[in-house]
Amino acid sequence: MPPDDITVNSKGIVTNVVKNDKPNRFFDEGGSELFFNDPDGVDKVYSQVFSYERGDRLFYGVSDKEMNNQIFSSGIISQRWAAKFGGVNSAALWASSLFSAADKGHGSFDFAEGYLVNFIEKPSRNNSGGRTTYNSGSGFFRFGNSNNIYNLYDGGNFMWGRAMRFSGFSYGEVRFGSRTNSVLTTLSADTEADKRAIKKGYYGN
């Protein structure tokens, strides 16, 4: 590997740093390069500016098993599967699944504030629009052996995308639902980082 490496173990702890005053590059101990999901936005200071030392935490590792268990324990939306496999009144089941998705998106499928934040040792908060939330950069996550590192809310988007696939929704529906929710709750469209996280979570890469 070239110099200018920041190497981390499976728990996200920096184990080696070779400095040369060039842009940060990140690798796991197997030699795979890791990339921040939003390197020019929320993640910029952590991906391009921050100076890392041995023992620093880059991310929290979440295994595929841990993530999938959390999604299923949060209650998969079942109506789509019931309708697909011959449930009584399939049209009604299909319609009710949309209401379930909207409800769970602000409830048990809010994986950022309901699950991932619990990994973070000292999450920082902010107040925006009268609502207290966590700072996106409070903690970062790597899911399984993915080469991507996600901030708190992009990590939530990643898990939400996967939960919706497990619940039988098409990717087109997931994108439409995400855009609609973003406009209604924040009066703005999804960022490119949001879209990437949701898509990668849905397709599992």
N, C-alpha and C positions, 0 to 999 in steps of 0.2 A: 504494500500500500504506500501511497505517497506520504510525505510529511504533512503536517497541518491536521493531524488526526485527533479526534476526541473519541475514545473507546469506552463503551459502557457494558456492564454485565446484564444478565437477563432481568435483574431487578431495577435496571435503569440508573445504577450508580456508576459514576465515572471511575474507571480503573487506570486510565493512562491518558496523558495529554502530551502531544508534541507540538510546541508553539513555533510559529514562523511569521506572525503578523499578517497572515493571509486569512481569507474568509473561513469561518468554521466549517468543518466537515465532521460528520458523526458516523461511527461504525459500531456494530455489536462485536462481541468477541469472536464470532465466526467469520468476520470480515465483510458482512453485508452492510452497505451504506444505508443510513437512515435519513429520512427527510421530514421536516416539519410540514404539516398540511397547509399552513397559512404563512409562508416565510416572508412575504412582503407586507403582511397586515399585522394582526394581533401578535403573531409569533416572532416578529422581526427582531426585537431586542434579544430574544433568547436564541434565535438561529444565527444572527449575524453580528451581534454586538457584545453579548455577555461573554466574560472571560471565565472559563471553567477550570476547576482544579480537581485533583483526585479526591474522591469522597463526596463530591457534589451529586445531587440527584438531577438527572435529566428528565426522567419519566417514571411513572408507576407502571409496572408490567401487569397486564390482565390477560390470563390465559383464555383460549377459546372456550374451554370448559366452564370457567368461572363466568364468562360473559353470557354464554348460552343458558347456563343454569339460572342466572339472574333474570334473563329475558323470560324464560318459561315460568319462573316463580312469580313474575309480575303479572302473569295471566294473559296468555295468548288470546287474541280476538278469534273466537271459534266459529262465528257465523258463516264466514266464507267457506270453511271446510265442510260445515254441515250442509250448506247449500250445494256445494260441489258434489257431495256424495249422497244426494237424494233426500235432503231434509224436507220436511213438510213446509209448504209455502216458501220455496226457495227465494222468490222475489222479495218477500218481506225480510228474510234473513239477510239477503244481500244489502238491502237498504239499511237495516239496523246496524250492520257492520260499520257503516260510515259514521253513525252517531257514536258507536263504541270507540272508533279510532279517534274522533275529536275529543272525547272525554278522557281517554287514556293518555293522549298526548300531553295533557296538563295534569295528569295523575301518575299512575304507576309506570307509564312509559316516559316519564321525565327522568331519564337516566343520568343526566348531568347533576341535578340537585338532589335526586333521590337515591343515587347509588355511587357514582364516581367521586363525588365530593368527600365521601367518607374515607377514601384512601389518603386524602391530602392531610398532612400533619397540621398545618396552620393556614387554612384557606382565608384569603383576604376578601373583603366585601366592598361593595360600592352601592350607592343609592342613585338610581336613575329613574326619572319620571315618577317618583314617589314609591318605587318598588325596590326593595333591597335584594340585590343579587350578589353572586360571587364574581370576582374578577376572572376573566377567561384564563389569564396566565397564572392563576393560583397553583395549577398543577397540570402536568402533561401525561399522556397515556399512550402506551403501545399495546395493541391487541394481538395476542398470539405472536406469530412470527412475521407480522406485517412489517414492511419497511417504512411505514408512516408513523409519525408522532403527532398526536392530536391534543390541542388544548382542551380545557374542561368542557366547553359547550360544543366544540366540534366532535369531541368524544361522545357526548350525548347524542349528537346527530348521527354518528356512525352506528351506535347501538339502536337508535330508533329505526334507521333504515333496515337493519337486520331484523328487528322485531316485526316490522311491517311485512317483510318477506315471509317470515315464519307464520304470519297471520293470513297469508294467502293473497295479499294485495299485489297488483302489478307495479312495476317501476314507474310507469306513467302516472298511475294513481298516487303513488308516493310523492312524485315531484309536484303534481298539482296540489295535493294536500299541504305539502310543505310551503309552497308559494302562497297559498291562500292563508295559512296560519300566520306566516311572517307578515303579510300585509295587514291582517286584522289585529295582530298583537303589537307590532312595532312600527306599522305604517311604512315599511320599507321592504324591498325584495330581498330574497336570499342572496348572500354573498357567494362568490365563486368558491370560497373555502367551505361554506355550508353545503353547496351542491356536491363538491368532491367528497366530503365526509359521508353524506347520505348515500351517494352512489356506491362508494367503496364498501360501506356497511351492508348495503343491500346485496351486492354481488359477492361479498366476502373476500375482498382483496385489499 
